[in-house]
Amino acid sequence: EKRNPGEVEFHQAVREVTESLMPFVLENPKYKDAQILERLTEPDRIIIFRVTWEDDAGNIRANRAWRVQFNNSIGPYKGGLRFHPSVTQSVLKFLGFEQIFKNSLTGLPMGGAKGGSNFNPKGKSDREVMRFCQSLMIELHRHIGEDTDIPAGDIGVGGREISYLFGQYKRLANKFVGTLTGKGLSFGGSLVRTEATGYGCVYFCENMFQRIGDSIDGKTVAISGSGNVAIYAAEKATELGGRVVTLSDSGGFIHDPDGIDAEKLAFVKDLKEVRRGRISDYVDKYPKATFHSDARPWSVPAQVALPCATQNELDLSEAKTLLKNGVMAVAEGANMPTELDAAYAFREAGILFGPAKAANAGGVAVSGLEQSQNALRLSWSREEVDTKLKTIMKEIHEKCVKYGSDGKQVDYIDGANLAGFVKIAEAMLAYGAV
Ligand code: NDP
């Protein structure tokens, strides 16, 4: 904390990982002797730069942007870009740090990074977003490349933004290579990338249920968020027989006791992805549902909870409420949505708890598959990518069980941290003092 004053989100992420890893590192002095944890918690480099752009009224605007290149021991840097006014260096360091372990868990050769800007895309015109993305890429393009660092989307960065960023990258680099993922299907994107994080989260949750002889089928599911991850988590949970009863955004949550079925979800997709509206509009269309402003959905009784909006959106008192209402499984679609004491409360209660670095790794896994397709100059079918995604999520689950099981119960937090760590640590040991 002395070294990184005020970086609360980064401290939180490091604390969770080190609390898991410490006993293992102490038992294996080779990791301690080589200062692996100390080296892993210091990014390889952070690039900070100003992004100047012009709004529609002709005013010059300035934002700050970062790329945190955290660790490339097992592959080129890889991680999303976030555009949100709450973005700080601490937030990006926490995300980049988590990304190292997550990418390792996928089994694909990807290092960890994260980037973004405090730019707020909300309320901006398409042209303003385009000018911002183009200006950001003028600086970022020097630092990225298909074998160096491959950014993707995150909060506030979806298909529209990736297209603007890639168009500008291609122009500056004078190369058509897969330096960004999440691209449109006509210019190198992969089928199932859009759905991958949400689908993967539900596949992981289903794997946890299957291990105890149960399934999502017939369960009530509470989901937060209504962005990319939340929408496709809702779609897959419904397909597997779950009844999704909530969605949210930063204005509040909607509760639809009848379930948000495929038809209602199509309305939400159009509302959020095309019209860029608010989730509160849902109740105008479906009046049997209720809207709860400035609130989160965790008071709604559910057997499955999928936090899919943002960090620290589920605290200890909400965890207690979920437990009191009989929650059986929590799988994190978002990054670090559960506060540390809330996550430990789930662990103590012995319910299934899938931490983000395992449960939401499906997005980056399919990004990795997009890179493979770009390198091969091929496009795989939807079924092929979805099958690979399912297999990767199953293997991540198996790794968590291998490293987190005491023979009876599985501690998925420890399992994910240990499994992710060992691969990177072995590479770092092999490299010597670098
Ligand atoms: P989107 O921008 O598509 O959606 C974000 C959703 O979360 C929106 O509903 C948004 O509401 C809500 N939200 C964002 N910030 C806040 C906040 N401070 N308070 C309350 N609600 C908020 O992002 P994604 O769905 O892509 O990302 C969601 C989470 O999943 C993030 O934690 C991200 O890091 C993680 N993730 C995403 C991956 C991906 O492939 N996209 C991969 C792995 C993890 P509003 O519209 O009102 O802002």
Boltz pocket constraint, residues with backbone or C-beta under 6 A from the ligand:
constraints:
  - pocket:
      binder: B
      contacts: [[A, 86], [A, 153], [A, 154], [A, 155], [A, 156], [A, 157], [A, 158], [A, 193], [A, 197], [A, 225], [A, 226], [A, 227], [A, 228], [A, 229], [A, 230], [A, 248], [A, 249], [A, 250], [A, 251], [A, 277], [A, 308], [A, 309], [A, 310], [A, 311], [A, 333], [A, 334], [A, 335], [A, 336], [A, 360], [A, 361], [A, 363], [A, 364]]
      max_distance: 6.0
